[in-house]
């Protein structure tokens, strides 16, 4: 029986996905669990797997096209099975839509997400929004959705290489190539029927092949240009929003407009914490200032559960476990991987987990459980020299802490002027959940822990 492949909903905020690459071509045999395509969502790059055995009979969504969740992108069926009704249905749906469809049942799989200096493992975020990038493993829906497909004229203009890859590669080889930046179009496969397999990628890497550099946001193909006078150089360029940046824009409005933010800032004496940090560095410890902050925040939340909460319409939900979201800057925006039960973990455990999550986030290999479920977030721009800023709350969380750089400053000690280490932190709070006194008490505890790090032992 023919199986429709639709664009699955891979995150709670996903509304559409972009087909980055088809890993199977029309006419290829497909087995359950084999990867069909790579899809870019608002949070991740996901490899989708087939739910059923059969032949990839028809692909409706071209590479590079954006498809709404639930729309048809491909069909998997028997080699002789009649799929004309599905094709006709897709064509009819395309008459009223410019979106790209796709058929076949698919599931995504695992893959393929302070002072200047060492304040943290590149866990900087902007003061803008926390939109959670990566390659998760989640079950995609196998339901039938209103199909759409590109206009015939638009599809006709696409070169074959734009519709599907000119190579055949195993899912493992595709993942290895993506991680190493190897262009699969330049690799000669040694597997069955010229299929590119693991040893081919290893050989390409050993041969010194130059990695293919993905386009950054600044290098995106412009969707519009306006020329200036004189020499005709562009006055400006309009760049298409990536799925992640589009979601960030939506979540900013959802957070900043309806959530009544207010802000509290304290200046923390970091002399003892800085001494401890330098001592740890001398012992080759990977622990950073940001790790110390995360540990202190988690312990403070345990003592002030009113801040470890969220607004839920007609009630406030307080969480019994402390899960800290770390804002991590990635190429297209930022994402917040989560350190679970941070209050009961050691500094070493927090440090190792933070680094692993940050690396996975930048490689877009995070799985859904690694970037969802935070009860409180920390955003650190200290390693970029920012001394003070206010972060935007990541709904439904009730608060977020913005961490500035550890800096040397003149301070009064014992009636004399001395040089001390100071760090400003700003707490953004949802006023529907907590008030100023509650936030102040939380910051008092956090300040005491950071100024006396032995209290965290």
C-alpha positions in Angstrom: 0.0 0.0 0.0 1.3 3.4 -0.9 2.7 5.4 2.0 2.6 9.2 2.1 5.7 11.0 3.4 4.7 14.3 5.1 6.7 17.0 6.7 6.8 16.0 10.4 6.5 18.3 13.4 10.0 18.0 14.9 9.7 20.6 17.7 7.0 22.3 19.7 7.5 25.5 17.7 8.1 24.1 14.3 5.6 25.2 11.6 7.6 24.4 8.5 10.9 22.7 7.4 13.4 23.1 4.6 14.5 20.1 2.5 18.3 20.4 2.6 19.0 17.3 0.7 17.3 14.1 -0.6 19.4 11.0 0.5 17.3 8.8 -1.8 16.4 9.3 -5.4 13.2 8.4 -7.2 13.3 4.8 -8.1 15.5 3.8 -5.2 14.5 0.9 -2.9 13.7 2.1 0.6 13.7 0.0 3.8 12.3 0.9 7.2 14.9 2.9 9.1 16.8 4.1 6.1 17.4 7.8 5.8 15.3 9.6 3.1 16.2 13.3 3.5 17.9 15.9 5.6 15.4 18.6 6.9 16.3 21.9 8.5 13.8 22.9 11.2 13.7 26.0 13.4 16.0 24.2 15.9 17.9 21.4 14.1 19.0 19.6 11.0 17.2 16.3 11.1 17.7 13.1 9.1 14.3 11.5 8.4 14.0 7.8 8.1 11.4 5.7 6.2 8.7 4.0 8.2 8.0 1.4 5.6 9.6 -0.8 2.9 9.1 0.0 -0.8 10.3 2.2 -3.6 10.6 6.0 -3.5 8.2 6.5 -6.3 7.7 10.3 -6.3 9.4 13.3 -4.7 7.3 16.5 -4.6 9.5 18.8 -2.5 12.6 20.0 -4.3 15.9 20.4 -2.4 16.1 23.9 -0.9 12.3 24.2 -0.7 10.3 25.1 2.4 7.3 22.9 3.3 4.7 23.4 6.0 4.3 20.8 8.7 1.9 18.0 7.5 2.3 18.7 3.8 3.2 15.9 1.4 6.8 15.6 0.3 7.1 12.1 -1.2 5.5 8.7 -1.8 6.8 5.3 -1.0 5.0 2.4 -2.7 5.5 -0.8 -4.5 7.4 -0.6 -7.8 4.2 -1.4 -9.8 1.6 0.2 -7.5 -0.7 2.8 -8.9 0.0 6.2 -7.3 -1.7 8.3 -9.9 -4.5 9.4 -7.4 -1.9 10.7 -4.9 0.0 12.5 -7.7 -3.2 14.1 -9.0 -4.2 15.1 -5.4 -0.8 16.7 -4.9 -1.0 18.6 -8.2 -4.5 19.8 -7.4 -3.3 21.1 -4.0 -0.4 22.9 -5.7 -2.9 25.0 -7.7 -3.7 27.1 -4.7 -0.3 27.0 -3.0 3.3 28.0 -3.8 4.6 25.8 -1.1 6.5 22.6 -1.8 4.9 19.2 -1.0 6.3 15.7 -0.3 5.0 12.1 0.1 6.1 9.0 2.2 6.0 8.1 5.8 9.2 9.2 7.5 10.7 9.5 10.9 13.6 11.7 12.0 16.6 10.1 13.5 19.6 10.9 15.7 22.2 13.0 13.8 22.6 14.1 11.7 23.0 19.8 18.5 33.0 35.2 31.4 35.4 38.0 32.1 37.0 38.2 28.8 38.8 35.0 28.1 37.6 31.8 29.7 34.3 33.0 31.1 32.5 30.0 29.4 32.6 27.5 26.6 31.2 29.9 24.0 27.8 29.9 25.6 27.1 33.4 24.6 23.7 34.5 23.5 22.2 37.7 22.4 20.0 39.8 24.7 17.4 39.1 22.1 15.5 35.8 22.2 16.1 32.3 23.3 15.0 30.2 20.4 16.0 26.8 20.7 19.7 23.7 16.2 20.8 20.2 15.9 20.0 16.8 14.6 17.5 15.1 16.9 15.7 11.8 16.8 12.0 12.1 17.0 9.1 10.2 15.5 7.5 12.1 12.6 3.8 11.9 11.9 2.6 9.5 9.3 -0.7 11.2 8.8 -2.1 12.4 5.6 -2.0 16.2 5.1 -3.2 18.6 2.5 -0.5 18.2 -0.2 1.1 21.0 -2.0 3.8 21.2 -4.7 5.9 23.8 -6.5 4.5 25.4 -9.6 5.4 23.4 -12.7 7.3 26.4 -14.2 9.3 26.7 -11.0 10.1 23.0 -10.9 11.1 23.0 -14.5 13.7 25.7 -13.8 15.4 23.5 -11.2 18.4 21.6 -12.4 18.4 17.9 -11.6 21.1 18.5 -9.0 18.6 20.9 -7.3 15.9 18.3 -7.1 18.1 15.4 -5.8 21.7 14.6 -5.3 23.8 13.1 -8.1 25.4 10.6 -5.7 24.2 7.7 -3.6 25.5 7.5 0.0 24.9 5.6 3.1 23.4 7.5 6.1 26.7 7.1 8.0 28.7 8.3 5.1 26.4 11.3 4.7 26.8 12.2 8.4 30.6 11.8 8.3 30.7 14.0 5.1 28.5 16.7 6.7 30.6 16.8 9.9 33.9 16.9 7.9 32.7 19.3 5.3 33.3 16.9 2.4 31.4 17.5 -0.8 29.8 14.1 -1.7 29.5 15.2 -5.3 33.4 14.9 -5.5 33.6 11.5 -3.8 33.7 8.3 -5.9 31.7 5.5 -4.2 33.1 2.0 -3.8 30.0 0.4 -2.4 27.3 -1.5 -4.4 26.3 0.4 -7.5 28.7 3.2 -6.7 27.2 3.9 -3.3 29.4 6.1 -1.1 30.2 4.4 2.1 32.3 5.1 5.2 35.7 4.1 3.8 35.2 6.5 0.8 34.7 9.4 3.2 37.7 8.4 5.3 39.7 8.2 2.1 38.5 11.7 1.0 39.4 13.1 4.4 42.9 11.5 4.3 43.4 12.8 0.8 43.3 16.4 2.2 40.0 17.4 0.5 39.1 20.9 1.3 36.0 21.1 3.4 33.0 22.7 1.8 32.2 25.8 3.9 28.4 26.3 4.5 27.0 29.7 3.8 26.8 32.0 6.8 23.9 34.3 7.4 25.8 37.1 5.8 26.5 34.9 2.7 22.9 33.9 2.1 21.6 34.4 -1.4 19.9 37.8 -1.4 16.2 37.8 -2.2 16.3 41.4 -3.3 18.8 44.1 -4.1 18.4 47.9 -4.4 21.2 49.5 -6.4 22.7 52.8 -5.3 23.5 55.7 -7.6 26.9 56.4 -9.0 28.8 53.1 -9.6 25.8 51.0 -9.2 26.8 49.1 -6.1 23.9 47.6 -4.1 22.4 50.0 -1.6 21.3 47.1 0.5 20.3 43.4 0.2 17.3 41.5 1.6 18.3 38.1 3.0 15.9 35.3 3.5 15.3 34.3 7.1 16.5 30.9 8.1 14.0 28.7 9.9 15.8 29.3 13.2 15.9 33.1 12.8 12.2 33.1 11.8 11.3 31.2 15.0 13.5 33.6 17.1 11.6 36.5 15.6 8.2 35.0 16.5 9.3 34.0 20.0 10.6 37.5 20.7 7.2 38.9 20.0 5.5 36.1 22.1 7.9 36.8 25.0 8.6 40.6 25.0 5.1 41.9 24.2 2.7 39.7 26.4 5.2 38.9 29.2 5.6 41.8 31.7 9.3 41.8 32.1 11.1 43.6 34.9 14.8 43.6 35.7 17.1 43.5 38.8 20.8 44.0 38.6 23.5 43.3 41.2 27.3 43.7 41.2 29.0 40.6 42.5 32.4 40.5 44.1 34.2 37.7 42.2 37.6 37.9 44.0 37.3 34.5 45.6 35.6 32.9 42.7 38.4 34.3 40.4 41.1 33.0 42.6 39.4 29.6 42.6 39.1 29.7 38.9 42.8 30.5 38.4 43.8 27.8 40.8 41.7 25.3 38.8 43.3 26.4 35.6 46.8 25.9 37.0 45.7 22.3 37.7 44.5 22.0 34.0 40.9 21.9 35.0 38.4 22.8 32.3 36.0 24.5 34.7 35.1 28.0 33.7 33.5 31.0 35.4 30.3 30.2 33.6 30.3 26.7 35.1 30.6 28.3 38.6 27.7 30.6 37.8 25.5 27.8 36.6 26.2 25.8 39.8 25.4 28.8 42.0 22.2 29.6 40.0 21.0 26.0 40.4 21.7 26.0 44.2 19.9 29.4 44.6 16.9 28.0 42.7 16.7 25.1 45.0 16.5 27.5 48.0 14.0 29.8 46.1 11.6 27.5 44.3 9.4 30.5 43.5 11.9 31.4 40.8 12.0 27.9 39.4 8.6 28.3 37.9 6.5 29.2 34.9 3.2 30.9 34.1 0.4 28.6 33.0 -2.6 30.8 32.3 -4.7 30.4 35.4 -2.0 29.1 37.7 1.8 29.2 38.4 3.7 25.9 38.0 6.6 25.4 40.4 9.2 22.7 39.4 10.6 20.2 41.8 13.7 19.7 39.6 16.2 22.3 38.4 17.0 22.2 34.7 19.3 25.1 33.5 19.1 26.2 29.9 22.4 27.6 28.5 22.1 30.1 25.7 24.6 29.0 23.0 25.3 31.1 20.0 25.2 29.2 16.7 25.6 30.3 13.1 21.9 31.2 12.4 21.0 32.4 15.9 21.0 30.7 19.2 19.7 27.6 21.1 19.4 26.7 24.7 20.7 23.2 25.5 19.7 22.0 29.0 21.7 20.8 32.0 19.3 18.7 33.9 19.3 18.5 37.7 22.1 21.0 37.8 21.7 21.6 41.5 22.8 18.1 42.4 25.7 17.9 39.9 29.3 18.7 40.7 31.2 21.5 39.0 33.1 18.9 37.0 29.9 17.3 35.8 28.4 20.7 34.9 31.6 21.7 33.0 31.8 18.5 31.0 28.1 18.5 30.1 28.1 22.2 29.2 31.0 21.8 26.8 29.5 18.7 25.2 26.2 20.4 24.7 27.7 23.6 23.3 29.8 21.5 20.8 26.7 19.5 19.8 24.7 22.7 19.4 27.2 24.3 17.1 27.4 21.1 15.1 23.6 21.1 15.0 23.5 17.6 16.5 21.4 18.2 19.6 18.6 15.8 20.2 15.2 17.2 21.3 15.5 16.1 24.9 18.8 18.1 25.0 17.2 21.5 24.2 13.8 21.2 25.8 12.5 21.3 29.4 14.6 24.1 30.9 13.1 25.6 34.1 15.4 28.6 34.1 18.0 30.0 31.6 21.4 31.6 31.8 22.8 33.8 29.1 26.4 34.8 29.3 28.0 37.4 27.1 31.0 38.0 29.4 33.4 36.2 27.2 32.6 38.8 24.5 33.5 41.7 26.8 29.9 42.7 27.5 29.7 44.1 31.0 25.9 44.3 31.5 22.8 43.5 29.5 19.2 42.3 30.0 18.0 39.1 28.4 14.6 38.3 27.1 12.7 35.5 29.0 12.3 32.2 27.2 8.6 31.2 27.7 7.2 29.5 29.6 10.1 30.0 32.0 9.6 32.8 34.6 13.1 34.2 34.5 16.5 34.4 32.9 19.9 35.5 34.2 22.1 37.7 32.0 25.8 37.4 33.0 28.4 40.1 32.2 32.2 40.0 32.1 34.4 39.6 35.1 36.2 42.9 35.2 38.8 44.6 37.4 37.4 47.7 39.2 38.3 50.1 41.9 36.5 49.1 45.1 36.5 50.4 48.7 38.0 47.9 51.1 38.7 48.7 54.7 38.4 52.4 54.1 40.9 52.4 51.2 40.7 52.1 47.5 41.7 48.7 46.1 41.4 46.7 42.9 38.8 44.0 42.9 37.1 41.6 40.5 33.5 42.4 39.8 30.7 40.9 37.7 27.2 42.3 37.0 24.3 40.0 36.6 20.8 41.0 35.6 17.7 39.0 36.4 14.8 39.3 34.0 11.5 38.2 35.7 8.0 37.6 34.5 6.0 39.8 36.9 3.0 37.4 36.6 5.0 34.8 38.4 7.2 36.7 40.8 7.6 40.2 42.2 10.6 42.4 43.1 11.1 41.1 46.6 11.2 37.5 45.5 13.7 38.3 42.7 15.8 40.3 45.2 16.0 37.4 47.7 17.1 35.0 44.9 19.8 37.4 43.8 21.0 37.8 47.4 21.5 34.1 47.7 23.2 33.9 44.3 25.5 36.7 45.2 26.4 35.1 48.5 27.2 31.8 46.8 29.4 33.4 44.1 31.2 35.6 46.6 31.8 32.5 48.9 32.3 29.6 46.4 33.2 27.2 49.3 29.5 27.3 50.1 28.9 25.4 46.9 31.2 22.5 47.9 
